[in-house]
Amino acid sequence: MPTFKHVAVTGGSGSAGQFVINALLESNIDAVNLDSSEPASHLCPYRKVDITDYHQVFDALEDCDAIIHLATNPEPDINFDDVSDPFRIHTLGCFNVFNAAAALNIRKVVWVSSEKVPTIRIDQQTPKYLSNASAQNGYDLSKRVYENLAEQMHTLYGIDFIGFHATPNYCSSATTTRKSNPWAYTDAHNAAHAAVLALKGNITGSEDFIMAANNTIMRRTDRKKLDVIYPEGVLCEGTNDDESLAKNTKAKKILGFEPKHSWRSVLGMTKN
């Protein structure tokens, strides 16, 4: 099992970043927060970094031996007027982090993508072919670039990259108001747990995983949600009423991931 003494967390001031830092500290791993904004709570040393400035990124990573790359704009673009900045920041920031890792001989990078890359949004038309289901806007495209960068930089430099397609940290919702992903969600505790597992695991190469809870964000059954959103949709045989349709099977099998936190458990609910 790899051991790391000093792990950089980009975007560590964000909500997910604070959970990840706390999980690292609980695992006796020192962390440093790289972010453009100061955190609400200083759980570990903080370094102010503009992720789009390569020299700042390089200098901030110089004494680190692993990276958890979370820095991102979490809001997908919804029109063409504001698409360029998120795409530029995401792709340039990702390249800077990955390239600095190569230059500094950092051997493991855990990074977070979006569940919107391998899935489709409910405010988009159902694609005719599954191969057309991804990268439907600039936000999605930038995350696809992450995957390609990870694959290419592993080939070039031998760095191990572990990527997560994460669903947002929701509590509850209704299909009539939320236009994102009614099929899955990720609790921040589970996300942090997965990041630490990826860091400690013996994975080599460039691997991607879906990081999602076992259940969904709603009390409606999957069948009822399909009836509203995709009436022509067919559930796989054996699917439970509230089972997440973003399958975390690979993460469970390879990483030992087990999402223990659920909005239902927080509210003391045992069934829909």
Secondary structure, 3 states (H helix, E strand, C coil): CCCCCEEEEECCCCHHHHHHHHHHHHCCCEEEEEECCCCCCCCCCEEECCCCCHHHHHHHHCCCCEEEECCCCCCCCCCCCCCHHHHHHHHHHHHHHHHHHHHCCCCEEEEECCCCCCCCCCCCCCCCCHHHCCCCCHHHHHHHHHHHHHHHHHHHHCCEEEEEEECCCCCCCCCCCCCCCCCCCCCHHHHHHHHHHHHHCCCCCEEEEEECCCECCCCCCHHHHHHHHCCCCCCCCCCCCCECCCCCHHHHHHHCCCCCCCHHHHCCCCCC
